[in-house]
Every structure is written in structure tokens, then in C-alpha cells.
Amino acid sequence: MSAEPIPLFPVHRVDPPGFAAAQHRMFAGMNLRIGTSETVHGVIWRDWINGLTLPAPACRQGWSGLGAAGELQATAREVTCRKCRRIVGVDVARQEQAVLFELG
């Protein structure tokens, strides 16, 4: 009797057009946060596959994944990333960049 191999990773199939459409609905008119970060980024649409696009931070801040596991979260909060504020045309002088680390 042969034992079935234990899968190392769950098998998930993503329908690319459906996933891209869901991302467009979720991020339409919204900004985004990456993971648990409090920094809010502006949204741009990046090329993905077969002419489809996915949301990404306007400043090109990196993250891991496509957003399918919740890495990117839509938010109506105001953009706080200074680089994104410049890119999307928000008054940068009005708000200071959030402190990354408290020194002292």
C-alpha cells in the first residue's frame, strides 16, 4: 500500500481576471497600507499578466506577494508616505513623514 505524499503547500488556484477585477473593485478610489504598517500609500496600477493590472504603492515601496493573502489593504485614510504624497500631488509640506524608529 502506497502512502499519499503530504503536500508542502496548499493548492490554491487563482483566476487571474477574477482576481484583478476584485482588486480593482477593492482599491477603486482608495489608498493602501502594506501589511500591518500604519503608513498609507497612494495607489497606482501595475502591469501583471495578460494585460491585467494590480494595485501597488505609488512610491514603489516593495512587499512580498500579489496581495492575494491580504498583504495590501485598502483604506480611505489620507496618504502619509511623503514620496506618495509628492507623486499623487498632495501638499507634502503639510505633513511630516512618520517616524520609523524612536531613537533615544
C-alpha positions as CSV (number, residue, x, y, z in Angstrom):
1,M,0.0,0.0,0.0
2,S,1.5,3.3,-1.1
3,A,1.0,6.4,1.1
4,E,-0.1,9.7,-0.4
5,P,2.6,12.4,-0.2
6,I,1.9,15.2,2.2
7,P,1.5,18.4,0.3
8,L,4.0,21.0,1.5
9,F,1.9,23.9,0.3
10,P,-1.9,24.1,0.0
11,V,-3.0,24.1,-3.6
12,H,-4.9,27.3,-4.4
13,R,-5.9,28.3,-7.9
14,V,-6.3,31.9,-8.7
15,D,-8.5,33.0,-11.6
16,P,-6.4,36.0,-12.9
17,P,-9.2,38.0,-14.5
18,G,-11.4,37.5,-11.5
19,F,-8.6,38.4,-9.0
20,A,-7.7,41.5,-10.9
21,A,-11.3,42.6,-11.1
22,A,-11.8,42.1,-7.4
23,Q,-8.6,44.1,-6.7
24,H,-9.9,47.0,-8.9
25,R,-13.2,47.0,-7.0
26,M,-11.5,46.9,-3.6
27,F,-9.0,49.7,-4.4
28,A,-11.1,52.0,-6.6
29,G,-10.8,55.5,-5.1
30,M,-8.9,54.1,-2.1
31,N,-5.3,54.3,-0.8
32,L,-3.4,51.3,0.6
33,R,-1.4,50.0,3.5
34,I,1.1,47.2,3.3
35,G,0.7,44.5,6.0
36,T,0.4,46.0,9.5
37,S,2.2,49.2,8.7
38,E,0.4,52.4,9.6
39,T,1.9,54.2,6.6
40,V,-0.7,54.9,3.9
41,H,0.4,54.9,0.3
42,G,-1.2,56.2,-2.9
43,V,-2.3,53.6,-5.4
44,I,-1.0,53.1,-8.9
45,W,-2.0,50.2,-11.2
46,R,1.0,48.0,-12.3
47,D,1.0,45.6,-15.2
48,W,0.6,42.0,-14.1
49,I,-0.2,39.3,-16.7
50,N,-2.2,39.2,-19.9
51,G,-2.9,42.9,-19.9
52,L,-4.3,42.8,-16.3
53,T,-3.2,45.2,-13.6
54,L,-3.0,45.1,-9.9
55,P,-2.7,47.9,-7.2
56,A,0.7,48.9,-5.9
57,P,2.1,51.8,-3.8
58,A,2.7,54.8,-6.0
59,C,6.2,55.2,-4.4
60,R,7.1,51.6,-5.5
61,Q,7.6,50.5,-1.9
62,G,8.3,46.8,-2.0
63,W,6.4,44.0,-0.4
64,S,6.1,40.3,-0.9
65,G,3.2,38.7,-2.8
66,L,0.4,39.8,-5.1
67,G,-2.0,41.0,-2.5
68,A,-3.9,37.7,-2.6
69,A,-3.0,36.9,1.0
70,G,-4.0,40.3,2.3
71,E,-0.6,41.9,2.1
72,L,-2.2,45.1,0.7
73,Q,-5.1,46.6,2.5
74,A,-7.4,49.2,1.0
75,T,-8.0,52.3,3.2
76,A,-9.8,55.6,2.9
77,R,-7.2,57.2,5.2
78,E,-5.2,60.1,3.9
79,V,-1.8,59.3,2.3
80,T,1.0,59.6,4.8
81,C,4.0,58.5,2.7
82,R,5.9,61.6,1.7
83,K,7.0,60.1,-1.6
84,C,3.5,59.0,-2.5
85,R,2.1,62.5,-1.4
86,R,4.5,64.1,-4.0
87,I,3.6,61.6,-6.7
88,V,-0.2,62.0,-6.2
89,G,0.1,65.8,-5.9
90,V,-0.8,66.2,-2.2
91,D,0.8,69.1,-0.3
92,V,4.0,67.5,1.2
93,A,4.8,70.4,3.4
94,R,1.6,70.0,5.2
95,Q,2.5,66.7,6.9
96,E,5.8,65.2,8.2
97,Q,6.9,61.7,7.4
98,A,6.1,59.2,10.1
99,V,9.0,58.3,12.4
100,L,10.2,54.7,11.6
101,F,12.2,54.2,14.8
102,E,12.3,56.0,18.1
103,L,15.9,56.8,19.0
104,G,16.9,57.6,22.5
